[in-house]
Amino acid sequence: MPAYEYICKDCKKITEVRLSFEEKEKGLNVKCEHCGSENTSQFFGNMMVAANFPLH
Ligand SMILES: [Zn+2]
């Protein structure tokens, strides 16, 4: 099962989750493991995403 990284827009922390393709296709909200927020989006770790969601 592939692992995906999601970034929380509230606390800016990364949550790593393992989802099957079926689960991912449903587009379900990933819950932040740090603050419990569902205001998350997939994090690809590239510069453009990092610029949109500064971690520091
Ligand atoms: Zn959070």
N, CA, C, O and the ligand as a Tripos MOL2 file, in Angstrom:
@<TRIPOS>MOLECULE
protein
  225   223    57     0     0
PROTEIN
NO_CHARGES

@<TRIPOS>ATOM
      1 N           0.8540   -1.1960    0.0000 N.3       1 MET1
      2 CA          0.0000    0.0000    0.0000 C.3       1 MET1
      3 C           0.8920    1.2490    0.0000 C.2       1 MET1
      4 O           1.7510    1.3920    0.8690 O.2       1 MET1
      5 N           0.6970    2.1340   -0.9490 N.am      2 PRO2
      6 CA          1.5850    3.2970   -1.0250 C.3       2 PRO2
      7 C           1.3320    4.2920    0.0970 C.2       2 PRO2
      8 O           0.2110    4.4300    0.5860 O.2       2 PRO2
      9 N           2.3820    4.9720    0.4900 N.am      3 ALA3
     10 CA          2.2740    5.9940    1.5290 C.3       3 ALA3
     11 C           2.2040    7.3690    0.8790 C.2       3 ALA3
     12 O           2.8870    7.6420   -0.1080 O.2       3 ALA3
     13 N           1.3880    8.2080    1.4370 N.am      4 TYR4
     14 CA          1.2640    9.5750    0.9450 C.3       4 TYR4
     15 C           1.5130   10.5260    2.1030 C.2       4 TYR4
     16 O           1.2180   10.2250    3.2600 O.2       4 TYR4
     17 N           2.0580   11.6720    1.7610 N.am      5 GLU5
     18 CA          2.2510   12.7060    2.7740 C.3       5 GLU5
     19 C           1.2220   13.8000    2.5610 C.2       5 GLU5
     20 O           1.0250   14.2900    1.4490 O.2       5 GLU5
     21 N           0.5770   14.1660    3.6450 N.am      6 TYR6
     22 CA         -0.3770   15.2650    3.6170 C.3       6 TYR6
     23 C           0.1100   16.3570    4.5480 C.2       6 TYR6
     24 O           0.6400   16.0890    5.6260 O.2       6 TYR6
     25 N          -0.0810   17.6010    4.1100 N.am      7 ILE7
     26 CA          0.3030   18.7190    4.9690 C.3       7 ILE7
     27 C          -0.9520   19.3670    5.5330 C.2       7 ILE7
     28 O          -1.9370   19.5950    4.8290 O.2       7 ILE7
     29 N          -0.8830   19.6490    6.8060 N.am      8 CYS8
     30 CA         -1.9860   20.3010    7.4930 C.3       8 CYS8
     31 C          -1.8900   21.8050    7.2720 C.2       8 CYS8
     32 O          -0.8460   22.4130    7.5100 O.2       8 CYS8
     33 N          -2.9850   22.3940    6.8160 N.am      9 LYS9
     34 CA         -2.9670   23.8350    6.5760 C.3       9 LYS9
     35 C          -3.1070   24.6230    7.8730 C.2       9 LYS9
     36 O          -2.8680   25.8300    7.9020 O.2       9 LYS9
     37 N          -3.4900   23.9440    8.9300 N.am     10 ASP10
     38 CA         -3.6590   24.6340   10.2110 C.3      10 ASP10
     39 C          -2.3560   24.6770   11.0040 C.2      10 ASP10
     40 O          -1.9490   25.7390   11.4750 O.2      10 ASP10
     41 N          -1.6980   23.5160   11.1530 N.am     11 CYS11
     42 CA         -0.4800   23.4910   11.9640 C.3      11 CYS11
     43 C           0.7750   23.3020   11.1200 C.2      11 CYS11
     44 O           1.8870   23.3050   11.6480 O.2      11 CYS11
     45 N           0.6020   23.1370    9.8090 N.am     12 LYS12
     46 CA          1.7310   23.0660    8.8590 C.3      12 LYS12
     47 C           2.6210   21.8480    9.0830 C.2      12 LYS12
     48 O           3.7940   21.8480    8.7120 O.2      12 LYS12
     49 N           2.0560   20.8190    9.6870 N.am     13 LYS13
     50 CA          2.8370   19.6040    9.9060 C.3      13 LYS13
     51 C           2.4280   18.5340    8.9090 C.2      13 LYS13
     52 O           1.3340   18.5570    8.3450 O.2      13 LYS13
     53 N           3.3430   17.5970    8.7130 N.am     14 ILE14
     54 CA          3.1420   16.5290    7.7390 C.3      14 ILE14
     55 C           2.5600   15.3020    8.4330 C.2      14 ILE14
     56 O           3.0360   14.8860    9.4890 O.2      14 ILE14
     57 N           1.5400   14.7380    7.8310 N.am     15 THR15
     58 CA          0.9960   13.4660    8.2820 C.3      15 THR15
     59 C           1.1990   12.4460    7.1710 C.2      15 THR15
     60 O           0.7910   12.6720    6.0320 O.2      15 THR15
     61 N           1.8280   11.3240    7.5050 N.am     16 GLU16
     62 CA          2.0140   10.2840    6.5070 C.3      16 GLU16
     63 C           0.9270    9.2360    6.6710 C.2      16 GLU16
     64 O           0.7130    8.7230    7.7680 O.2      16 GLU16
     65 N           0.2490    8.9220    5.5920 N.am     17 VAL17
     66 CA         -0.8210    7.9410    5.6390 C.3      17 VAL17
     67 C          -0.6090    6.9040    4.5480 C.2      17 VAL17
     68 O           0.0010    7.1800    3.5150 O.2      17 VAL17
     69 N          -1.1140    5.7290    4.7920 N.am     18 ARG18
     70 CA         -1.0960    4.6810    3.7760 C.3      18 ARG18
     71 C          -2.5220    4.4660    3.2910 C.2      18 ARG18
     72 O          -3.4180    4.1400    4.0700 O.2      18 ARG18
     73 N          -2.7150    4.6550    1.9900 N.am     19 LEU19
     74 CA         -4.0470    4.5260    1.4140 C.3      19 LEU19
     75 C          -3.9830    3.5700    0.2360 C.2      19 LEU19
     76 O          -3.0160    3.5660   -0.5270 O.2      19 LEU19
     77 N          -5.0150    2.7670    0.0990 N.am     20 SER20
     78 CA         -5.1370    1.9870   -1.1220 C.3      20 SER20
     79 C          -5.5750    2.9250   -2.2450 C.2      20 SER20
     80 O          -6.0350    4.0360   -1.9820 O.2      20 SER20
     81 N          -5.4340    2.4840   -3.4890 N.am     21 PHE21
     82 CA         -5.8690    3.3180   -4.5940 C.3      21 PHE21
     83 C          -7.3580    3.6160   -4.4740 C.2      21 PHE21
     84 O          -7.8040    4.7200   -4.7860 O.2      21 PHE21
     85 N          -8.1240    2.6290   -4.0220 N.am     22 GLU22
     86 CA         -9.5680    2.8340   -3.8830 C.3      22 GLU22
     87 C          -9.8580    3.9530   -2.8880 C.2      22 GLU22
     88 O         -10.6990    4.8190   -3.1320 O.2      22 GLU22
     89 N          -9.1460    3.9190   -1.7620 N.am     23 GLU23
     90 CA         -9.3650    4.9530   -0.7530 C.3      23 GLU23
     91 C          -8.9510    6.3220   -1.2810 C.2      23 GLU23
     92 O          -9.6130    7.3280   -1.0220 O.2      23 GLU23
     93 N          -7.8570    6.3450   -2.0180 N.am     24 LYS24
     94 CA         -7.3710    7.6280   -2.5250 C.3      24 LYS24
     95 C          -8.3320    8.1810   -3.5640 C.2      24 LYS24
     96 O          -8.5830    9.3850   -3.6060 O.2      24 LYS24
     97 N          -8.8720    7.2970   -4.4060 N.am     25 GLU25
     98 CA         -9.7990    7.7340   -5.4460 C.3      25 GLU25
     99 C         -11.0440    8.3730   -4.8510 C.2      25 GLU25
    100 O         -11.6460    9.2520   -5.4670 O.2      25 GLU25
    101 N         -11.4280    7.9420   -3.6690 N.am     26 LYS26
    102 CA        -12.6060    8.5240   -3.0250 C.3      26 LYS26
    103 C         -12.3550    9.9660   -2.6110 C.2      26 LYS26
    104 O         -13.3000   10.7210   -2.3810 O.2      26 LYS26
    105 N         -11.0900   10.3490   -2.5170 N.am     27 GLY27
    106 CA        -10.7490   11.7100   -2.1390 C.3      27 GLY27
    107 C         -11.1260   12.0360   -0.7110 C.2      27 GLY27
    108 O         -11.4890   13.1700   -0.3980 O.2      27 GLY27
    109 N         -11.0400   11.0390    0.1540 N.am     28 LEU28
    110 CA        -11.4400   11.2830    1.5340 C.3      28 LEU28
    111 C         -10.4530   12.2140    2.2350 C.2      28 LEU28
    112 O          -9.2720   12.2730    1.8950 O.2      28 LEU28
    113 N         -10.9670   12.9250    3.2030 N.am     29 ASN29
    114 CA        -10.1330   13.8620    3.9390 C.3      29 ASN29
    115 C          -9.2100   13.1020    4.8780 C.2      29 ASN29
    116 O          -9.6410   12.2130    5.6120 O.2      29 ASN29
    117 N          -7.9550   13.4590    4.8420 N.am     30 VAL30
    118 CA         -6.9870   12.8910    5.7610 C.3      30 VAL30
    119 C          -6.9370   13.7660    7.0040 C.2      30 VAL30
    120 O          -6.8030   14.9880    6.9300 O.2      30 VAL30
    121 N          -7.0460   13.1100    8.1330 N.am     31 LYS31
    122 CA         -7.0480   13.8480    9.3870 C.3      31 LYS31
    123 C          -5.6170   14.0670    9.8620 C.2      31 LYS31
    124 O          -4.8110   13.1370    9.8940 O.2      31 LYS31
    125 N          -5.3150   15.3010   10.2270 N.am     32 CYS32
    126 CA         -3.9860   15.6110   10.7480 C.3      32 CYS32
    127 C          -3.7710   14.8690   12.0630 C.2      32 CYS32
    128 O          -4.5920   14.9460   12.9770 O.2      32 CYS32
    129 N          -2.6510   14.1480   12.1400 N.am     33 GLU33
    130 CA         -2.3880   13.3820   13.3640 C.3      33 GLU33
    131 C          -1.8530   14.2730   14.4860 C.2      33 GLU33
    132 O          -1.7310   13.8360   15.6300 O.2      33 GLU33
    133 N          -1.5380   15.5140   14.1510 N.am     34 HIS34
    134 CA         -0.9610   16.4190   15.1500 C.3      34 HIS34
    135 C          -2.0190   17.2630   15.8490 C.2      34 HIS34
    136 O          -1.9620   17.4570   17.0640 O.2      34 HIS34
    137 N          -2.9950   17.7720   15.0730 N.am     35 CYS35
    138 CA         -3.9940   18.6580   15.6720 C.3      35 CYS35
    139 C          -5.4230   18.1930   15.4140 C.2      35 CYS35
    140 O          -6.3660   18.7820   15.9420 O.2      35 CYS35
    141 N          -5.5980   17.1350   14.6000 N.am     36 GLY36
    142 CA         -6.9270   16.5920   14.3730 C.3      36 GLY36
    143 C          -7.7110   17.3040   13.2880 C.2      36 GLY36
    144 O          -8.8520   16.9360   13.0080 O.2      36 GLY36
    145 N          -7.1190   18.3140   12.6760 N.am     37 SER37
    146 CA         -7.8060   19.0480   11.6140 C.3      37 SER37
    147 C          -7.9330   18.1910   10.3590 C.2      37 SER37
    148 O          -7.0670   17.3610   10.0810 O.2      37 SER37
    149 N          -9.0000   18.3870    9.6100 N.am     38 GLU38
    150 CA         -9.1270   17.7330    8.3120 C.3      38 GLU38
    151 C          -8.8090   18.7110    7.1840 C.2      38 GLU38
    152 O          -9.0820   18.4300    6.0170 O.2      38 GLU38
    153 N          -8.2450   19.8310    7.5270 N.am     39 ASN39
    154 CA         -7.8760   20.8480    6.5400 C.3      39 ASN39
    155 C          -6.4870   20.5280    5.9900 C.2      39 ASN39
    156 O          -5.5180   21.2500    6.2280 O.2      39 ASN39
    157 N          -6.4220   19.4120    5.2400 N.am     40 THR40
    158 CA         -5.1390   18.9110    4.7660 C.3      40 THR40
    159 C          -5.1450   18.8290    3.2440 C.2      40 THR40
    160 O          -6.2020   18.7570    2.6160 O.2      40 THR40
    161 N          -3.9710   18.8420    2.6730 N.am     41 SER41
    162 CA         -3.8510   18.5860    1.2420 C.3      41 SER41
    163 C          -2.5880   17.7770    1.0070 C.2      41 SER41
    164 O          -1.6560   17.7930    1.8120 O.2      41 SER41
    165 N          -2.5790   17.0680   -0.1140 N.am     42 GLN42
    166 CA         -1.4370   16.1950   -0.3610 C.3      42 GLN42
    167 C          -0.1740   17.0210   -0.5520 C.2      42 GLN42
    168 O          -0.1820   18.0580   -1.2160 O.2      42 GLN42
    169 N           0.8920   16.5470    0.0360 N.am     43 PHE43
    170 CA          2.1760   17.2320    0.0040 C.3      43 PHE43
    171 C           3.1260   16.4610   -0.8880 C.2      43 PHE43
    172 O           3.3770   15.2760   -0.6720 O.2      43 PHE43
    173 N           3.6520   17.1430   -1.8920 N.am     44 PHE44
    174 CA          4.5220   16.4670   -2.8480 C.3      44 PHE44
    175 C           5.9980   16.7540   -2.5980 C.2      44 PHE44
    176 O           6.8680   16.1690   -3.2440 O.2      44 PHE44
    177 N           6.2700   17.6410   -1.6760 N.am     45 GLY45
    178 CA          7.6520   17.8930   -1.3000 C.3      45 GLY45
    179 C           8.4590   18.6770   -2.3200 C.2      45 GLY45
    180 O           9.6850   18.7350   -2.2290 O.2      45 GLY45
    181 N           7.7810   19.2830   -3.2950 N.am     46 ASN46
    182 CA          8.5620   20.0760   -4.2510 C.3      46 ASN46
    183 C           8.5580   21.5530   -3.8630 C.2      46 ASN46
    184 O           7.8750   21.9660   -2.9260 O.2      46 ASN46
    185 N           9.3210   22.3190   -4.5910 N.am     47 MET47
    186 CA          9.5210   23.7150   -4.2170 C.3      47 MET47
    187 C           8.2300   24.5270   -4.3350 C.2      47 MET47
    188 O           7.9670   25.4020   -3.5090 O.2      47 MET47
    189 N           7.4350   24.2410   -5.3490 N.am     48 MET48
    190 CA          6.2200   25.0190   -5.5490 C.3      48 MET48
    191 C           5.2520   24.8260   -4.3920 C.2      48 MET48
    192 O           4.6700   25.7860   -3.8870 O.2      48 MET48
    193 N           5.0890   23.5820   -3.9810 N.am     49 VAL49
    194 CA          4.2020   23.3110   -2.8550 C.3      49 VAL49
    195 C           4.7650   23.9130   -1.5750 C.2      49 VAL49
    196 O           4.0310   24.4730   -0.7610 O.2      49 VAL49
    197 N           6.0770   23.7890   -1.4100 N.am     50 ALA50
    198 CA          6.7080   24.3450   -0.2190 C.3      50 ALA50
    199 C           6.5190   25.8590   -0.1570 C.2      50 ALA50
    200 O           6.3800   26.4330    0.9230 O.2      50 ALA50
    201 N           6.5150   26.5000   -1.3290 N.am     51 ALA51
    202 CA          6.3250   27.9430   -1.3610 C.3      51 ALA51
    203 C           4.9050   28.3150   -0.9590 C.2      51 ALA51
    204 O           4.6760   29.3510   -0.3360 O.2      51 ALA51
    205 N           3.9590   27.4610   -1.3210 N.am     52 ASN52
    206 CA          2.5680   27.7360   -0.9520 C.3      52 ASN52
    207 C           2.2980   27.4660    0.5190 C.2      52 ASN52
    208 O           1.4450   28.1070    1.1340 O.2      52 ASN52
    209 N           3.0280   26.5160    1.0750 N.am     53 PHE53
    210 CA          2.8120   26.1440    2.4630 C.3      53 PHE53
    211 C           4.1450   26.1700    3.2010 C.2      53 PHE53
    212 O           4.7310   25.1230    3.4730 O.2      53 PHE53
    213 N           4.6110   27.3470    3.5190 N.am     54 PRO54
    214 CA          5.9290   27.4190    4.1970 C.3      54 PRO54
    215 C           5.9270   26.6770    5.5240 C.2      54 PRO54
    216 O           5.0130   26.8170    6.3370 O.2      54 PRO54
    217 N           6.9580   25.8970    5.7180 N.am     55 LEU55
    218 CA          7.0340   25.0580    6.9090 C.3      55 LEU55
    219 C           7.7460   25.7430    8.0630 C.2      55 LEU55
    220 O           7.7140   25.2560    9.1930 O.2      55 LEU55
    221 N           8.3760   26.8470    7.7900 N.am     56 HIS56
    222 CA          9.1870   27.4760    8.8260 C.3      56 HIS56
    223 C           8.7140   28.9010    9.1030 C.2      56 HIS56
    224 O           9.2840   29.5870    9.9510 O.2      56 HIS56
    225 ZN         -2.6130   19.8740   12.0450 Zn       57 ZN57
@<TRIPOS>BOND
     1     1     2 1
     2     2     3 1
     3     3     4 2
     4     3     5 am
     5     5     6 1
     6     6     7 1
     7     7     8 2
     8     7     9 am
     9     9    10 1
    10    10    11 1
    11    11    12 2
    12    11    13 am
    13    13    14 1
    14    14    15 1
    15    15    16 2
    16    15    17 am
    17    17    18 1
    18    18    19 1
    19    19    20 2
    20    19    21 am
    21    21    22 1
    22    22    23 1
    23    23    24 2
    24    23    25 am
    25    25    26 1
    26    26    27 1
    27    27    28 2
    28    27    29 am
    29    29    30 1
    30    30    31 1
    31    31    32 2
    32    31    33 am
    33    33    34 1
    34    34    35 1
    35    35    36 2
    36    35    37 am
    37    37    38 1
    38    38    39 1
    39    39    40 2
    40    39    41 am
    41    41    42 1
    42    42    43 1
    43    43    44 2
    44    43    45 am
    45    45    46 1
    46    46    47 1
    47    47    48 2
    48    47    49 am
    49    49    50 1
    50    50    51 1
    51    51    52 2
    52    51    53 am
    53    53    54 1
    54    54    55 1
    55    55    56 2
    56    55    57 am
    57    57    58 1
    58    58    59 1
    59    59    60 2
    60    59    61 am
    61    61    62 1
    62    62    63 1
    63    63    64 2
    64    63    65 am
    65    65    66 1
    66    66    67 1
    67    67    68 2
    68    67    69 am
    69    69    70 1
    70    70    71 1
    71    71    72 2
    72    71    73 am
    73    73    74 1
    74    74    75 1
    75    75    76 2
    76    75    77 am
    77    77    78 1
    78    78    79 1
    79    79    80 2
    80    79    81 am
    81    81    82 1
    82    82    83 1
    83    83    84 2
    84    83    85 am
    85    85    86 1
    86    86    87 1
    87    87    88 2
    88    87    89 am
    89    89    90 1
    90    90    91 1
    91    91    92 2
    92    91    93 am
    93    93    94 1
    94    94    95 1
    95    95    96 2
    96    95    97 am
    97    97    98 1
    98    98    99 1
    99    99   100 2
   100    99   101 am
   101   101   102 1
   102   102   103 1
   103   103   104 2
   104   103   105 am
   105   105   106 1
   106   106   107 1
   107   107   108 2
   108   107   109 am
   109   109   110 1
   110   110   111 1
   111   111   112 2
   112   111   113 am
   113   113   114 1
   114   114   115 1
   115   115   116 2
   116   115   117 am
   117   117   118 1
   118   118   119 1
   119   119   120 2
   120   119   121 am
   121   121   122 1
   122   122   123 1
   123   123   124 2
   124   123   125 am
   125   125   126 1
   126   126   127 1
   127   127   128 2
   128   127   129 am
   129   129   130 1
   130   130   131 1
   131   131   132 2
   132   131   133 am
   133   133   134 1
   134   134   135 1
   135   135   136 2
   136   135   137 am
   137   137   138 1
   138   138   139 1
   139   139   140 2
   140   139   141 am
   141   141   142 1
   142   142   143 1
   143   143   144 2
   144   143   145 am
   145   145   146 1
   146   146   147 1
   147   147   148 2
   148   147   149 am
   149   149   150 1
   150   150   151 1
   151   151   152 2
   152   151   153 am
   153   153   154 1
   154   154   155 1
   155   155   156 2
   156   155   157 am
   157   157   158 1
   158   158   159 1
   159   159   160 2
   160   159   161 am
   161   161   162 1
   162   162   163 1
   163   163   164 2
   164   163   165 am
   165   165   166 1
   166   166   167 1
   167   167   168 2
   168   167   169 am
   169   169   170 1
   170   170   171 1
   171   171   172 2
   172   171   173 am
   173   173   174 1
   174   174   175 1
   175   175   176 2
   176   175   177 am
   177   177   178 1
   178   178   179 1
   179   179   180 2
   180   179   181 am
   181   181   182 1
   182   182   183 1
   183   183   184 2
   184   183   185 am
   185   185   186 1
   186   186   187 1
   187   187   188 2
   188   187   189 am
   189   189   190 1
   190   190   191 1
   191   191   192 2
   192   191   193 am
   193   193   194 1
   194   194   195 1
   195   195   196 2
   196   195   197 am
   197   197   198 1
   198   198   199 1
   199   199   200 2
   200   199   201 am
   201   201   202 1
   202   202   203 1
   203   203   204 2
   204   203   205 am
   205   205   206 1
   206   206   207 1
   207   207   208 2
   208   207   209 am
   209   209   210 1
   210   210   211 1
   211   211   212 2
   212   211   213 am
   213   213   214 1
   214   214   215 1
   215   215   216 2
   216   215   217 am
   217   217   218 1
   218   218   219 1
   219   219   220 2
   220   219   221 am
   221   221   222 1
   222   222   223 1
   223   223   224 2
@<TRIPOS>SUBSTRUCTURE
     1 MET1         2 RESIDUE 1 A MET
     2 PRO2         6 RESIDUE 1 A PRO
     3 ALA3        10 RESIDUE 1 A ALA
     4 TYR4        14 RESIDUE 1 A TYR
     5 GLU5        18 RESIDUE 1 A GLU
     6 TYR6        22 RESIDUE 1 A TYR
     7 ILE7        26 RESIDUE 1 A ILE
     8 CYS8        30 RESIDUE 1 A CYS
     9 LYS9        34 RESIDUE 1 A LYS
    10 ASP10       38 RESIDUE 1 A ASP
    11 CYS11       42 RESIDUE 1 A CYS
    12 LYS12       46 RESIDUE 1 A LYS
    13 LYS13       50 RESIDUE 1 A LYS
    14 ILE14       54 RESIDUE 1 A ILE
    15 THR15       58 RESIDUE 1 A THR
    16 GLU16       62 RESIDUE 1 A GLU
    17 VAL17       66 RESIDUE 1 A VAL
    18 ARG18       70 RESIDUE 1 A ARG
    19 LEU19       74 RESIDUE 1 A LEU
    20 SER20       78 RESIDUE 1 A SER
    21 PHE21       82 RESIDUE 1 A PHE
    22 GLU22       86 RESIDUE 1 A GLU
    23 GLU23       90 RESIDUE 1 A GLU
    24 LYS24       94 RESIDUE 1 A LYS
    25 GLU25       98 RESIDUE 1 A GLU
    26 LYS26      102 RESIDUE 1 A LYS
    27 GLY27      106 RESIDUE 1 A GLY
    28 LEU28      110 RESIDUE 1 A LEU
    29 ASN29      114 RESIDUE 1 A ASN
    30 VAL30      118 RESIDUE 1 A VAL
    31 LYS31      122 RESIDUE 1 A LYS
    32 CYS32      126 RESIDUE 1 A CYS
    33 GLU33      130 RESIDUE 1 A GLU
    34 HIS34      134 RESIDUE 1 A HIS
    35 CYS35      138 RESIDUE 1 A CYS
    36 GLY36      142 RESIDUE 1 A GLY
    37 SER37      146 RESIDUE 1 A SER
    38 GLU38      150 RESIDUE 1 A GLU
    39 ASN39      154 RESIDUE 1 A ASN
    40 THR40      158 RESIDUE 1 A THR
    41 SER41      162 RESIDUE 1 A SER
    42 GLN42      166 RESIDUE 1 A GLN
    43 PHE43      170 RESIDUE 1 A PHE
    44 PHE44      174 RESIDUE 1 A PHE
    45 GLY45      178 RESIDUE 1 A GLY
    46 ASN46      182 RESIDUE 1 A ASN
    47 MET47      186 RESIDUE 1 A MET
    48 MET48      190 RESIDUE 1 A MET
    49 VAL49      194 RESIDUE 1 A VAL
    50 ALA50      198 RESIDUE 1 A ALA
    51 ALA51      202 RESIDUE 1 A ALA
    52 ASN52      206 RESIDUE 1 A ASN
    53 PHE53      210 RESIDUE 1 A PHE
    54 PRO54      214 RESIDUE 1 A PRO
    55 LEU55      218 RESIDUE 1 A LEU
    56 HIS56      222 RESIDUE 1 A HIS
    57 ZN57       225 GROUP 0 **** ****
